[in-house]
């Protein structure tokens, strides 16, 4: 039994008298030694009902200065915590739009760079604040991952009351399982690192895998940008749309788009040959000559989109094709590949900094501002969450 569990046991048993004296002795000792930032204590509330696991006792976390911080709100002494947005360097324009939508300014933050490439973020005083670190882990992925971890640690050491990592694009999410012996599970490694660095909650947008929530030791809010992209898609009056999943993993995503666009779903059976090569097989669903929207959570090399387009051109003479993807961490060759394909347009959000001029960018800043505002005020996110 951990120290926190023993303190909770004391709070519960005190109501019914079961070994209450012994538990109080143990709990008293625990309270005398638990002084490190991040530890938990119980605060007296209403006396629990006998045998009840819930009570008026609430959990508080000790801040870096030893003050009690309500772990649910990030506030001190019952006062509403100040909301602060700390931007990383991965996507500063998005952070700027987000804070503007909130009616605030970004908190001062400087990322110092040593000649050998080492990073050292310095954040403004965050003592007692409800802090949201905005840092997508897009290209360059590894550098931005390290920067995010250091920013979280800096906020924690600055005395933040609550720290939330806002990671619109979560790199390494595709590494959610081992494909063969000897591989790492990158998504789990990064999830553990975020919690260790100081994140108490994680916000992601349309992650590659819904299993990310199960991998994290901290609460994860998986919100979706599908309504944002669906509103931006061109409308053809009187003609139904076919929403195409370019592989089996995008079927649920396609279903969400279809429900918003009042369309049907088709699926391409894809086989990945390598990280940059994909082979398309059969197409499941009716295509006819209706407009088609190929949807995915992300576009990187463009190989999956290329395989799907070729599968359609073999079946439909002149397909009316549009592509919509939440994330666009495009590699250098992807822009030219997409330009060669017979596409009417390619839509993506600004979760990562756009690198292809021909890309139609839909901002998710209002979405993230809504999420942050609701979390700060302890309001539900039900209508914004990803369908899994």
Order of alpha helices (4+ residues) and beta strands (2+ residues): alpha-alpha-beta-beta-beta-beta-beta-alpha-beta-beta-beta-alpha-beta-alpha-beta-alpha-beta-alpha-beta-alpha-beta-beta-beta-alpha-beta-alpha-beta-beta-alpha
